[in-house]
Amino acid sequence: MPEISRFHGIVIRVHWRDHGKPHFHVECRGHQASIDIEKLQVNEGDLPPRVERIVLKWAGSHRHELAEAWRKAQLGQDPGKIAPPK
């Protein structure tokens, strides 16, 4: 599962040829969640509230890049990297 970004101990990944609506996966300090790219909400799993706020704010700024990374991963292509927050 390719890592597309990492910041503040948070790892963002997309799966190759994943199922369902466009989403990305978040891992942080033993917590895991799947985030819907269109709705910017947690699909499943849980994150500490502070981590969830950071991730959703970052995702809102990179929604188009996340959608493109998802599309590429579904085709088996390298999804690339997305910049962490400044």
VEXROMAR-686390 format. One record per residue (C-alpha): x, y, z. Coordinates in nm, 3 decimals. Each point is the difference from the previous one (the first is absolute). Layout:
# VEXROMAR-686390
         u         v         w
         X         Y         Z
...
***
This chain:
# VEXROMAR-686390
         u         v         w
     0.000     0.000     0.000
     0.180     0.314    -0.119
     0.070     0.280     0.244
    -0.099     0.332    -0.153
     0.075     0.233     0.293
     0.137     0.006     0.354
    -0.019     0.277     0.259
    -0.019     0.040     0.381
     0.030    -0.378     0.042
    -0.297    -0.052    -0.235
     0.036    -0.228    -0.303
    -0.234     0.037    -0.300
    -0.034    -0.290    -0.245
    -0.212    -0.120    -0.290
    -0.051    -0.365    -0.094
     0.068    -0.141    -0.345
    -0.328    -0.086    -0.175
    -0.207     0.063     0.312
    -0.378    -0.034     0.007
    -0.278     0.244     0.086
    -0.012     0.374    -0.032
     0.323     0.200    -0.024
     0.168     0.004     0.339
     0.338    -0.003     0.169
     0.135    -0.171     0.309
     0.147     0.167     0.308
     0.224    -0.158     0.262
     0.110     0.180     0.315
     0.124    -0.136     0.334
    -0.190    -0.329    -0.023
    -0.317     0.156    -0.143
    -0.122    -0.063    -0.354
    -0.278     0.150    -0.207
    -0.130     0.023    -0.355
    -0.096     0.350    -0.119
    -0.248     0.069    -0.281
     0.163     0.242    -0.246
    -0.325     0.155    -0.126
    -0.174     0.047     0.337
     0.317     0.047     0.208
    -0.130    -0.219     0.279
     0.112    -0.318     0.174
    -0.145    -0.309    -0.172
     0.125    -0.248     0.255
     0.248    -0.020     0.283
     0.082     0.273     0.245
     0.258     0.267     0.058
     0.069     0.222     0.299
    -0.203     0.323    -0.046
     0.310     0.217    -0.047
     0.141    -0.234    -0.265
    -0.336    -0.014    -0.179
    -0.016     0.382    -0.013
     0.355     0.023    -0.140
    -0.064    -0.268    -0.262
    -0.336     0.142    -0.114
     0.143     0.352    -0.029
     0.294    -0.135    -0.203
    -0.231    -0.211    -0.217
    -0.222     0.300    -0.070
     0.301     0.185    -0.137
     0.106    -0.298    -0.214
    -0.333    -0.149    -0.107
     0.080     0.006    -0.373
     0.345    -0.151     0.054
    -0.152    -0.273     0.219
    -0.258    -0.081    -0.267
     0.275    -0.025    -0.260
     0.214    -0.222     0.227
    -0.305    -0.226     0.049
    -0.062    -0.015    -0.376
     0.362    -0.090    -0.075
     0.011    -0.267     0.271
    -0.316    -0.158    -0.143
     0.183    -0.034    -0.332
     0.301    -0.155     0.173
     0.208     0.313    -0.059
     0.222     0.183     0.248
    -0.234     0.242     0.181
     0.284     0.242     0.069
     0.055     0.212     0.310
    -0.203     0.283     0.148
     0.166     0.276     0.202
    -0.052     0.005     0.375
    -0.152     0.307     0.166
     0.232     0.296     0.045
***
